[in-house]
Amino acid sequence: MQKKTISKPVPSKRYLEFASRSKSWMPVSRNGWIIKFSSYRDNSILLFVVSQHTGQTIIRYFKDEDEACKFINLIIELKSNEFYDF
């Protein structure tokens, strides 16, 4: 019986470059929202916001840290058990 060899896909050069220049932090839970914050090249901000009650996911990209903070504050003031159209 011949043993099968399973090879893992090799990450592309573009993926490795992106991964080396990005930083992520552990998700934070506030008022029923889970917020995941990542940055790329220290000037681009990516937010993932997920409602713990409805599963609604909001993904936003910001160039300005102040705008990202304003958006986070807006989100955590909303009820996480209702659906919102952003």
GIFENFEN-V304764 format. One record per run of one state. SS is the DSSP state (H for helix, E for strand, C for the rest). FROM is the first residue (numbers start at 1). TO is the last residue. If there is no record, write none. Layout:
ss-><SS SS>
from-><FROM FROM>
to-><TO TO>
//
This chain:
ss-><C H E C E C E C E C E C H C>
from-><1 13 22 25 28 31 33 41 44 52 57 63 65 78>
to-><12 21 24 27 30 32 40 43 51 56 62 64 77 86>
//
